[in-house]
Amino acid sequence: MKQTLTRLAWTFPVVWLVVSLVFLLIHLVPGDPILQMLGEGATPADVSALRHQYGLDQPLRVQYLSYWEGVAHGDLGRSIRMHNTVTDLIAARYPYTMALTLAALLLALLLALPAGILAAVWRGRWIDQALSLVSLSGLSVPAIALGPVLILVFSILLGWTPVSGANAQGNNTIDWRYLVLPSLAMGSSLAAILTRMVRTTMLEELGQDYIRTARAKGLSEMAVVCRHALPNALVPIVTVVGLQFGALLAGAIVTETIFSWPGLGRLTVSAISNRDYALVQGCLLSIGLTYVLVNLLTDLVYRWVNPRMRV
């Protein structure tokens, strides 16, 4: 319990750092963000009015405290392009990104666990070599290249899945058929990483003394692998999955753009293109805080899975 409270306490400095870096982002961007938003034809009166609207005419310390006050109250400002609050825009897009990220994570686990176990059990044989080649290919092909290929093959040539979007009705629901290709494009690299990780950890566990003891007792190979080796091999996988979750969130920006997925990543790209700095700050803050929360949960789950971490 004490270690859990300590870990929770260390989360607050990380959150402070994330919020501070997102706040400083608008001040580190070269040039005047107000002029970039209004364009070259802006009058001094327009520039002054918008600067006052965003509070950029205040000292940096006052802006920082005001930003923290807004974050504490859930007020991240107002989008100058979409004429809506940043909080409402993020709340509308956030479920799509989380659904896509979790689907990609689930798909990666469903592919990696059986593949890694088979590669370890049949080490050095043709199955191991074939799975190693496939995992290496998954690591070598990024989502920006895999996405168009998946659309060409499965959507255009075969017609099995829709090309883009989240549903055909244009409402706020998610049709699972629209989720297949984006999650596959996002989860392929993670599946390759986890496959190699599962293979390595399984080989390490299969060489332990307790595995030889289990085999000497007459247990079947299936029971030795699934009941004894696999639970211990999954302990480091938990940490890798938590760390790779942030990579999935970053990859969502590319994947959502390719498949026109109405999530947070596509909203971020749109905000950057429109030079909507309040919306950019809000999107980056949401992604950063989600990553911090996932890492906290991963640490707590790791302590629960591995009893040695509780001592």
Secondary structure, DSSP 8 states (H G I E B T S, - for coil): -HHHHHHHHHHHHHHHHHHHHHHHHHHHSSS-HHHHHH-TT--HHHHHHHHHHTTTTS-HHHHHHHHHHHHHTT---B-TTT-SBHHHHHHHHHHHHHHHHHHHHHHHHHHHHHHHHHHHHTTTSHHHHHHHHHHHHHHHS-HHHHHHHHIIIIIIIS--S-SSSS-SS-SS---HHHHHHHHHHHHHHHHHHHHHHHHHHHHHHHTSHHHHHHHHTT--HHHIIIIIIHHHHHHHHHHHHHHHHHHHHHHHHHHHHHTT--SHHHHHHHHHHTT-HHHHHHHHHHHHHHHHHHHHHHHHHHHHH-GGGG-
